[in-house]
């Protein structure tokens, strides 16, 4: 729920408090609140002749006080996210403004007292100060900041509360995004219904956000400039601590594009069999046929794309229901996976305070998020859980965030964050790669013992299911921020906000809108992370990183050997491997105390984000797709 500089992001969560499949947490406070981690206090640090000792004492005291303040703000944020109403919204915004004043005074005091921090000899202390020199949106004048907060809150509220009308029933207009719209887009095969729901959602959600977003971009950039960044995109990317991160992302996309285009070509051919007249010769796939309201991945249409439909299904949704799983039981089963590795179990407060089902008596933000309440013992998940395999995997993802919180909870407050924005998102997904293997599902009783899982056809089906979620989502994950970088730096002006979005989707994803769109629309605004002003590049990075983590942990567990065809990477499950758990815990416990390449090296032996692991994982599927598409006469790519 979703990792910018640890010190300057508390404000956004206060102002917005929505999270990404992401985390609203101590590490996310920096993303959501955009305030530094050291706060002004009337109590002066003890006098020490050595300036570095003086600075160290100051920071230690401020971190202690910040943890207390962080708890209060997170409670207010949680209250709004789990009970959306005008009163809670007003309370949250008022608290945000007061906190911002406090943060600004602290920031000024810190910079006034320790101007010589760049020359500090202690690298750890210097790193802390470097992370505290950006104030975030709190740098804005008070009246401008109030406008910034209100716009951000209103956009998020629009996204969370929009309702649409049912197909062929204009009087039934109470369909919410989660679960109604998502369910229809995944399960319906009526092209006209899919087109109707897609259009309803995009017109009612995105269009309402366009004008506020235009204003918001100006204010967000104003804050970035006052913090010595060129624009908001530059500010976001600074967390990667790399001057070449944009180029690195583009190279990774280019490395993975051949695999994605094979998947796209195969999907196009199979969809043409179902929706004959909707797949035109331009090679682009209409967005409403992806099985997702956002066309963010293709796992929603796995049933149409399954390579060998006669083989046993690896979707255990029916079995979860047959065994009378409840949301609580799903969470308990996920916790057992973590503890089987020797990792920390979910604490008592987690089970008491988490929201794991959608309430019937109030509006909530259903987007799954994990929360750190900054006191070292209160960690929660907010998720409108349905009993299905997708949510079962999502639980492991969110619980991965919680495990990260637990592992670094004893670090200095400054370092309680992911090593880079992708690390936090990658942890739970890394474990999910083991959880969803047929081997593991059989081990925990969700696949029948008689179900064959080691044959070639079952393996290809399994890899297709994972690829439709992981690989098919990569272009989408890349272009959301690539789009916003262009908005923020001014290379795309207001007159092209919507057309540029579709230009990128055409170029990188091979997707087009199902109906004509114009500049009256704002289709990217229908996406949670755009409406809530949350960066998305973390998901692109996380998808790459998780396969690097998976490969390393599988080797540690003795479940993968690149020289042994009987131990392929995609079959690996690290369930019950204490050795893998120990290696993972050691990396997570570092938090943000070291530059991410050093943390990556400790966990994988590599210092870069590298796509070789994901290509290796899907190699059997890519080989199959290459042969299959040739047989179908389907040429990968689009004009």
C-alpha positions in Angstrom: 0.0 0.0 0.0 2.7 1.0 -2.6 8.9 4.1 -1.5 10.1 7.7 -1.8 12.5 9.3 0.5 11.7 8.1 4.0 11.9 11.5 5.5 9.7 13.6 3.4 6.6 11.6 2.8 4.5 11.5 5.9 2.3 14.3 4.6 0.7 12.6 1.7 -0.8 9.8 3.8 -2.2 12.4 6.0 -3.5 14.4 3.2 -4.7 11.4 1.3 -4.1 8.3 3.2 -4.8 6.0 0.4 -2.4 3.4 -0.5 -1.4 1.3 -3.4 -1.7 -2.3 -3.6 0.6 -0.6 -1.6 1.2 0.2 1.9 0.2 3.1 4.1 2.8 2.7 6.6 5.7 4.3 8.2 7.6 3.7 5.0 4.7 5.0 3.1 4.2 8.0 5.3 7.1 9.4 3.5 5.1 8.8 0.3 1.8 9.9 1.5 2.7 12.7 3.8 5.7 14.1 2.1 7.3 15.5 5.2 10.7 15.0 6.8 11.3 12.6 9.6 12.8 15.1 12.0 10.5 17.4 13.7 11.1 20.7 15.5 10.9 20.5 19.3 11.4 23.1 22.0 13.6 20.7 23.8 17.1 21.3 22.5 19.6 18.4 22.0 22.3 18.1 24.6 25.3 20.3 24.0 28.3 18.4 22.6 31.4 20.0 21.2 31.5 17.6 18.3 28.9 18.8 15.8 28.3 15.2 14.6 27.5 14.0 18.1 25.2 17.0 18.5 23.5 16.1 15.3 23.2 12.5 16.2 21.6 13.3 19.5 19.2 15.7 17.8 18.1 13.1 15.3 17.6 10.4 17.9 15.3 12.6 20.0 13.4 13.7 16.9 12.9 10.1 15.7 11.4 9.2 19.1 9.0 12.1 18.9 8.2 11.4 15.2 7.1 7.9 16.0 4.6 9.3 18.4 3.3 11.8 15.9 3.3 9.2 13.2 0.9 7.0 15.2 -1.6 9.8 15.7 -1.6 10.6 12.0 -1.9 7.0 10.9 -4.9 6.5 13.1 -6.6 9.4 11.5 -5.7 8.1 8.1 -7.0 4.6 8.9 -10.3 6.0 10.3 -11.0 7.8 7.0 -9.9 4.9 4.7 -12.2 2.5 6.7 -15.1 4.9 7.0 -15.4 7.5 4.2 -17.5 10.4 5.3 -17.3 14.2 5.3 -16.5 14.4 9.0 -13.6 12.0 8.8 -12.3 13.7 5.6 -12.4 17.1 7.3 -10.7 15.8 10.5 -8.0 14.3 8.3 -7.4 17.4 6.3 -7.3 19.6 9.4 -4.9 17.4 11.1 -2.7 17.3 8.0 -2.5 21.1 7.9 -1.5 21.3 11.5 1.1 18.6 11.1 2.5 20.3 8.1 3.1 23.5 10.0 4.9 21.5 12.7 7.0 19.7 10.0 7.9 22.9 8.3 9.3 24.5 11.5 11.2 21.3 12.1 12.7 21.2 8.7 13.8 24.8 9.0 15.3 24.2 12.4 17.2 21.1 11.1 18.7 22.9 8.1 19.6 26.0 10.2 21.4 24.0 12.9 23.3 21.6 10.7 24.2 23.3 7.5 27.5 21.5 7.3 25.9 18.0 7.2 27.3 17.3 3.7 30.8 17.2 5.3 29.9 14.8 8.1 32.4 12.0 8.4 30.0 9.4 9.7 28.4 7.9 6.6 25.3 6.6 8.5 24.6 10.1 9.9 25.2 11.7 6.6 22.8 9.3 4.9 20.1 10.2 7.5 20.6 13.9 6.8 20.5 13.4 3.1 17.2 11.7 3.5 15.9 14.5 5.6 16.7 17.5 3.4 13.5 17.4 1.3 10.2 18.7 2.9 7.8 17.5 0.2 4.5 19.2 -0.2 4.7 20.8 3.2 7.1 23.3 1.7 4.1 25.0 0.0 2.6 28.2 1.5 -0.2 27.3 3.9 -3.1 28.4 1.7 -1.6 26.6 -1.4 -1.0 23.5 0.7 -4.6 23.5 1.8 -5.7 23.6 -1.8 -3.2 20.8 -2.7 -4.6 18.6 0.1 -8.2 19.2 -0.9 -7.7 18.4 -4.5 -5.9 15.2 -3.7 -8.5 14.1 -1.2 -11.4 14.9 -3.6 -9.8 13.0 -6.5 -9.3 9.9 -4.3 -12.8 10.2 -3.0 -14.2 10.3 -6.5 -12.3 7.2 -7.4 -13.5 5.3 -4.3 -17.1 6.3 -4.4 -18.0 6.3 -8.1 -21.0 4.1 -9.1 -22.0 3.1 -12.6 -25.2 1.8 -14.2 -25.8 -1.8 -15.1 -26.0 -2.9 -18.8 -29.5 -2.5 -20.2 -30.8 -1.2 -16.9 -30.3 2.5 -16.6 -32.3 2.6 -13.3 -29.8 0.3 -11.5 -26.8 2.6 -11.0 -25.2 1.3 -7.8 -22.4 -0.8 -9.2 -19.1 0.0 -7.4 -15.6 -0.7 -8.7 -14.9 -3.4 -6.1 -16.3 -6.0 -6.5 -19.1 -5.2 -9.1 -17.2 -3.6 -12.0 -14.2 -5.8 -11.6 -16.3 -9.0 -11.5 -18.2 -8.1 -14.6 -15.1 -7.3 -16.6 -13.6 -10.6 -15.6 -16.5 -12.9 -16.0 -18.8 -11.5 -18.7 -18.2 -12.6 -22.3 -20.9 -10.2 -23.7 -18.9 -7.7 -25.7 -21.6 -5.0 -25.5 -21.9 -5.3 -21.8 -18.1 -5.1 -21.4 -18.1 -2.0 -23.7 -20.9 -0.4 -21.7 -19.3 -1.0 -18.3 -15.9 0.2 -19.6 -17.4 3.4 -20.9 -19.5 4.1 -17.8 -16.6 3.7 -15.5 -14.2 5.8 -17.6 -16.7 8.6 -18.2 -17.9 8.8 -14.6 -14.6 8.4 -12.8 -12.0 9.8 -15.1 -13.9 12.7 -16.5 -14.7 14.1 -13.0 -11.0 14.0 -12.1 -9.6 15.8 -15.2 -10.0 19.4 -14.1 -8.8 18.8 -10.5 -5.9 16.9 -11.9 -4.8 19.8 -14.1 -4.7 22.1 -11.1 -3.0 19.5 -9.0 -0.1 19.0 -11.4 0.7 22.7 -11.1 0.8 22.6 -7.3 2.7 19.3 -7.2 5.3 20.7 -9.5 5.5 23.9 -7.4 6.3 21.8 -4.3 8.9 19.8 -6.2 10.7 23.0 -7.4 10.7 24.4 -3.9 12.4 21.2 -2.8 15.1 21.7 -5.5 13.8 19.2 -8.0 12.9 20.1 -11.6 9.4 18.6 -11.3 7.4 15.9 -9.6 8.7 13.1 -11.7 12.3 14.1 -10.8 11.2 14.1 -7.2 9.7 10.6 -7.4 12.7 9.1 -9.2 15.2 10.5 -6.7 14.3 7.5 -4.4 16.2 5.2 -6.8 19.4 7.1 -6.1 20.4 6.7 -9.7 20.9 9.3 -12.4 20.1 6.7 -15.1 17.0 5.1 -13.7 14.8 6.2 -16.6 17.1 4.7 -19.2 17.4 1.6 -17.0 13.7 1.1 -17.0 13.5 1.6 -20.8 16.2 -1.1 -21.3 14.4 -3.5 -19.0 11.2 -3.0 -21.0 13.1 -3.6 -24.3 14.5 -6.8 -22.9 11.1 -8.1 -22.0 9.2 -6.8 -25.0 9.8 -9.9 -27.2 8.2 -12.1 -24.5 5.3 -9.7 -24.0 4.6 -9.5 -27.7 4.4 -13.3 -28.0 1.8 -13.3 -25.2 -0.1 -10.4 -26.9 -0.1 -12.1 -30.2 -1.4 -15.4 -28.8 -4.1 -13.5 -26.8 -5.1 -11.6 -29.9 -5.6 -14.8 -31.8 -7.7 -16.4 -29.1 -9.8 -13.3 -28.6 -10.5 -13.2 -32.3 -12.1 -16.6 -32.0 -14.5 -15.2 -29.4 -15.0 -11.6 -30.6 -14.6 -12.0 -34.3 -15.5 -8.4 -35.4 -13.7 -6.7 -32.5 -10.1 -7.6 -33.4 -9.1 -5.5 -36.4 -6.1 -5.7 -38.7 -4.2 -3.0 -36.8 -3.0 -5.6 -34.3 -4.2 -3.6 -31.3 -6.5 -5.3 -28.7 -9.5 -3.2 -27.4 -9.1 -2.4 -23.8 -12.4 -3.8 -22.7 -11.5 -7.3 -23.7 -8.5 -7.7 -21.4 -10.6 -9.0 -18.5 -9.8 -5.9 -16.4 -11.4 -2.5 -16.2 -8.0 -0.9 -16.6 -6.6 -3.5 -19.1 -3.7 -3.7 -16.7 -3.1 -7.5 -17.1 -4.8 -10.5 -18.8 -5.2 -12.9 -15.9 -9.0 -12.2 -16.0 -9.3 -14.0 -19.4 -7.1 -17.0 -18.5 -10.1 -19.3 -19.2 -10.1 -18.1 -22.8 -6.3 -18.4 -23.2 -5.5 -21.6 -21.4 -3.2 -23.6 -23.7 -4.4 -27.0 -22.7 -8.0 -26.8 -21.3 -8.2 -30.5 -20.8 -5.6 -30.4 -18.1 -6.6 -29.9 -14.4 -7.2 -26.3 -13.4 -4.7 -24.6 -11.1 -7.2 -22.0 -10.1 -8.3 -23.2 -6.7 -11.2 -20.8 -6.2 -13.7 -23.6 -6.3 -11.7 -25.7 -3.8 -11.4 -22.7 -1.4 -15.2 -22.4 -1.4 -15.7 -26.2 -1.2 -13.5 -26.3 1.9 -15.5 -23.4 3.4 -12.6 -21.0 3.5 -13.4 -17.6 4.9 -11.4 -14.4 4.5 -10.0 -15.1 8.1 -9.0 -18.6 7.2 -7.2 -17.3 4.1 -5.3 -14.9 6.2 -4.4 -17.6 8.7 -3.1 -19.9 5.9 -1.0 -17.1 4.6 0.5 -16.4 8.0 1.4 -20.1 8.2 3.4 -19.8 5.0 5.5 -17.0 6.5 6.1 -18.8 9.8 7.1 -22.0 8.0 10.1 -20.0 6.8 11.0 -19.0 10.3 9.7 -15.5 9.7 7.8 -13.4 12.2 4.2 -14.3 12.8 1.5 -11.6 12.5 1.2 -9.9 15.9 -1.9 -9.8 18.1 -2.9 -6.3 17.1 -2.9 -7.4 13.5 -5.7 -9.9 14.0 -7.7 -7.6 16.2 -7.6 -4.4 14.1 -7.3 -5.4 10.4 -10.2 -4.9 8.1 -10.4 -8.0 5.9 -14.0 -7.9 4.6 -16.0 -5.1 3.0 -18.4 -3.6 5.6 -22.0 -3.4 4.5 -22.8 -0.2 6.6 -20.3 2.3 5.2 -18.0 3.3 2.3 -14.4 2.2 2.5 -11.4 2.3 0.3 -11.3 -1.3 -0.9 -7.9 -1.1 -2.6 -5.8 -3.6 -0.6 -3.2 -1.9 1.6 -0.8 -2.7 4.5 -0.3 -0.3 7.3 2.5 0.4 9.8 1.3 2.4 12.8 4.8 3.3 13.8 4.8 1.9 17.3 6.5 -1.4 16.6 3.5 -3.5 17.4 0.4 -2.3 15.5 0.4 -3.5 11.9 -2.8 -3.9 9.8 -4.2 -4.9 6.4 -7.2 -3.3 4.8 -8.7 -5.6 2.1 -12.3 -6.2 0.9 -11.5 -9.9 0.6 -13.5 -12.3 -1.6 -13.0 -16.1 -1.3 -11.0 -16.7 -4.6 -7.5 -17.5 -5.6 -6.7 -14.0 -6.7 -7.4 -12.6 -3.3 -5.6 -15.5 -1.7 -2.5 -14.4 -3.5 -3.1 -10.7 -2.8 -3.2 -11.6 1.0 0.3 -13.0 0.7 1.4 -9.8 -1.1 0.0 -7.5 1.6 1.3 -9.7 4.3 4.7 -9.4 2.6 4.6 -5.7 3.4 3.8 -6.5 7.0 6.7 -8.9 7.2 9.0 -6.1 5.9 7.6 -3.8 8.6 8.2 -6.4 11.3 11.8 -7.1 10.1 13.0 -3.5 10.2 10.8 -2.2 13.1 13.8 -1.9 15.4 15.8 0.1 12.9 16.1 3.9 13.4 12.9 5.5 12.3 14.6 7.0 9.3 15.4 3.6 7.9 12.1 1.9 8.3 11.4 1.7 4.6 12.1 -0.4 1.6 15.6 -0.3 0.0 14.0 1.2 -3.1 10.3 1.7 -4.1 10.2 -1.7 -5.8 11.5 -3.7 -2.9 8.4 -3.4 -0.7 6.1 -4.5 -3.5 8.4 -7.4 -4.4 8.6 -9.2 -1.1 5.0 -10.6 -0.9 5.0 -11.3 -4.6 8.3 -13.2 -4.3 6.6 -15.6 -1.8 3.5 -15.7 -3.9 5.6 -17.3 -6.7 6.0 -20.2 -4.3 2.4 -20.1 -3.0 0.8 -20.5 -6.4 2.8 -23.4 -7.7 0.8 -26.6 -8.2 3.4 -28.3 -5.9 2.5 -26.0 -3.0 -1.2 -25.9 -3.6 -1.2 -29.7 -3.4 0.9 -29.6 -0.3 -1.7 -27.4 1.5 -4.6 -29.5 0.3 -6.1 -27.1 -2.3 -5.2 -29.4 -5.2 -6.3 -33.0 -5.2 -3.6 -35.5 -4.5 -4.5 -37.3 -7.8 -4.0 -34.1 -9.8 -0.9 -34.5 -12.1 1.3 -31.5 -11.7 4.7 -32.4 -13.3 3.7 -33.0 -16.9 4.6 -30.5 -19.7 1.1 -29.4 -20.4 0.2 -28.6 -16.8 3.5 -26.6 -16.6 2.6 -24.6 -19.7 -0.8 -23.9 -18.3 0.7 -22.8 -15.0 3.3 -20.5 -16.7 0.6 -19.0 -18.8 -1.5 -18.1 -15.8 1.4 -16.4 -14.1 2.5 -14.6 -17.3 -0.9 -13.2 -17.9 -0.6 -11.5 -14.5 3.1 -10.7 -14.3 4.4 -10.2 -17.8 1.2 -8.8 -19.3 1.2 -6.1 -16.7 4.7 -4.8 -17.3 3.9 -2.4 -20.2 1.0 -1.0 -18.2 3.2 -0.6 -15.1 5.8 1.2 -17.1 3.7 3.6 -19.0 1.6 5.0 -16.1 4.7 6.8 -14.7 6.2 7.4 -18.1 3.0 9.2 -18.9 3.1 11.2 -15.8 6.8 12.1 -16.2 5.8 13.8 -19.4 2.9 15.6 -17.8 5.1 16.8 -14.9 8.0 18.0 -17.1 5.7 19.8 -19.5 6.6 17.9 -22.6 2.9 17.0 -22.9 0.6 19.9 -22.3 -3.0 20.0 -21.1 -4.4 19.8 -24.6 -3.0 16.3 -25.0 -3.6 14.7 -21.6 -5.8 12.0 -22.9 -4.4 11.5 -26.4 -0.9 11.1 -25.1 -2.1 8.4 -22.7 -3.5 6.3 -25.6 -0.4 7.0 -27.7 1.7 5.3 -25.0 -0.8 2.5 -24.6 -0.8 1.9 -28.4 3.0 1.9 -28.6 4.1 -0.1 -25.5 1.0 -2.2 -24.7 -0.7 -2.8 -28.0 -4.0 -1.6 -26.6 -6.7 0.8 -27.9 -9.9 2.2 -26.4 -13.1 0.4 -27.4 -14.8 3.7 -28.4 -13.6 7.1 -29.6 -12.0 9.2 -26.9 -11.4 12.9 -26.8 -9.8 15.5 -24.6 -13.0 15.8 -22.7 -12.0 12.5 -21.2 -9.3 11.7 -18.7 -8.8 7.9 -18.9 -5.6 7.6 -16.9 -7.5 9.3 -14.0 -9.7 6.1 -13.6 -6.6 4.4 -12.2 -6.3 4.4 -8.4 -2.6 5.4 -8.4 -3.2 8.4 -10.6 -6.3 9.6 -8.7 -4.4 9.1 -5.4 -1.1 10.6 -6.7 0.9 7.4 -6.0 3.9 6.6 -8.2 3.6 3.3 -10.1 7.1 2.6 -11.3 7.6 0.6 -8.1 5.4 -2.1 -9.5 7.5 -2.3 -12.7 10.6 -2.5 -10.6 9.0 -5.0 -8.2 8.1 -7.4 -11.0 11.7 -7.6 -12.1 13.1 -7.7 -8.5 10.8 -10.5 -7.3 12.1 -12.9 -9.9 15.7 -12.1 -8.8 14.7 -12.7 -5.2 12.9 -15.9 -6.1 15.8 -17.3 -8.0 18.2 -16.6 -5.2 15.9 -18.0 -2.4 15.2 -21.1 -4.5 18.9 -21.8 -4.8 19.3 -21.3 -1.0 16.4 -23.7 -0.5 18.0 -26.3 -2.8 14.8 -26.2 -4.9 16.4 -24.8 -8.1 19.4 -25.8 -10.1 20.0 -24.2 -13.5 21.9 -27.3 -14.6 19.2 -29.8 -13.5 16.1 -30.0 -15.8 14.2 -31.7 -12.9 14.5 -28.5 -10.8 13.3 -25.7 -13.1 12.8 -22.2 -11.5 9.0 -22.1 -12.1 8.5 -25.3 -10.1 10.3 -24.0 -7.0 8.5 -23.5 -3.7 10.5 -22.4 -0.7 7.7 -23.4 1.7 9.2 -24.6 5.0 12.8 -23.7 4.0 14.4 -22.1 7.1 17.5 -21.4 5.0 15.6 -19.3 2.5 13.7 -17.6 5.3 16.9 -16.6 7.1 18.4 -15.1 3.9 15.2 -13.2 3.2 14.9 -11.9 6.7 18.5 -10.6 6.8 17.8 -8.5 3.7 14.5 -7.2 4.9 16.0 -6.2 8.3 18.3 -3.8 6.5 15.4 -1.6 5.6 16.6 1.6 3.9 19.9 1.8 5.9 22.0 1.1 2.8 21.8 2.1 -0.8 19.5 -0.5 -2.5 22.3 -2.0 -4.7 24.0 -3.2 -1.5 20.8 -4.7 -0.2 20.2 -6.3 -3.5 23.7 -7.8 -3.5 23.2 -9.3 -0.1 20.0 -11.0 -1.2 20.9 -12.0 -4.8 24.6 -11.5 -5.4 23.7 -8.8 -8.0 23.8 -5.0 -7.7 21.3 -4.2 -10.5 17.7 -4.8 -11.5 18.1 -7.5 -14.1 15.5 -9.1 -16.3 17.4 -12.4 -16.8 15.6 -14.1 -13.9 12.1 -13.4 -15.3 13.1 -14.5 -18.8 14.6 -17.7 -17.4 11.4 -18.4 -15.4 9.2 -18.1 -18.5 11.6 -19.7 -21.0 9.5 -22.8 -21.5 6.4 -20.7 -22.1 8.2 -18.4 -24.5 9.4 -21.4 -26.5 5.9 -22.8 -26.7 4.4 -19.4 -27.7 6.9 -18.9 -30.5 5.9 -22.3 -32.0 2.2 -21.8 -31.4 2.0 -18.3 -32.9 3.8 -19.4 -36.0 1.3 -22.3 -36.4 -1.5 -19.8 -36.0 0.0 -17.4 -38.5 0.0 -14.7 -35.8 2.9 -12.2 -36.1 3.9 -10.8 -32.8 3.7 -7.0 -32.5 1.6 -4.3 -34.0 2.2 -1.4 -36.5 
